[in-house]
Amino acid sequence: MVARSRYAPDRGLTARMTATIFLLGLVFVVFVAAIVFILNAVRASDALIVLAAVVIGGGLAIGSLFYSDKIALSTAGAIEVTPQQAPELHGVVDRICALADMPKPRIAIAPTDIPNAFATGRNTKHAVLCVTEGLMRRLDREELEGVISHELSHVAHKDVMVMTVASFLAIIAGLLIRFSFYGELFGGGGRRNSNDQNSGLILLAILAVSIVVYAISFLLIRLLSRYRELSADRSGALLTGQPSALASALQKVSGTIARIPTKDLREAQPLNAFFFVPALSAREGQTSIANLFSTHPPLEKRLAQLAKISQQLSRQ
């Protein structure tokens, strides 16, 4: 039953993710066309700003993709553990990997009481799963299996690669904003002749286009991130066949995070996009506006989806 259920497609969710990626691609095409049009009137020295943004942005994206595991572990202060050091955790991961028919990732534990987990890596062969001490203390085995199945779903579906590629446009746009501003866009440096004034106007146009593209890309990337989290919830629940355990874990983690001091949560916030449950947003009232900027769906939406899956499984 579980083997059949874990591959059950969610056509609606897949369609929404595909549409979001298509919109990001469309924005990218428009952005490139606008930059090419603007560059026709730009001095060679100003064109270097665009070239530098593309080169640096590409380097950052590639570095983030290939070193996401090392960066995330270092940020979390996590330490990799062996089966002898954490036999129960390794046992859970072994079971999930066997169900998913995927290679076992490296396993690490973060020494923090904040209950959470994340998995990262460009593919299944270069993945790492990290859980916190706080998570292991608070969840029973079935709940821990639910969380780990969710996280390994991100690895199996190459979500780090998907989000890195999706973020490339926003990285370039963000760099162009900074380069244009620091390049004395607003008439700095004592521009006196008409050519310099025209160059300033062109850089202003690049800045304006970059700001618009960055804002649109940011919102679309956050939307895609929320879809990926819902997809991981769904595939993780179907993999284990126990959506109620994953729902219970979500409620425990969210409830505990809501009681943790804001100061401690801010230290963990850089990993929000990776976390099973985000640090700060979980304790704040989610409004429709707040949801636009969130990397994760509201708790209520995640629980509603799991409840629906539970009903579907009970009828099989």
Secondary structure, 3 states (H helix, E strand, C coil): CHHHHCCCCCHHHHHHHHHHHHHHHHHHHHHHHHHHHHHCCCCHHHHHHHHHHHHHHHHHHHHHHHHHHHHHHHHHCCEECCCCCCHHHHHHHHHHHHHHCCCCCEEEEECCCCCCEEEECCCHHHCEEEEEHHHHHHCCHHHHHHHHHHHHHHHHCCHHHHHHHHHHHHHHHHHHHHHHHHCCCCCCCCCCCHHHHHHHHHHHHHHHHHHHHHHHHHHHHHHHHHHHHHHHHHHHHHHHCCHHHHHHHHHHHHHHHCCCCHHHHHHHHHHCCCCCCCCCHHHCCCCHHHHHCCCCCCHHHHHHHHHHHHHHHHCC
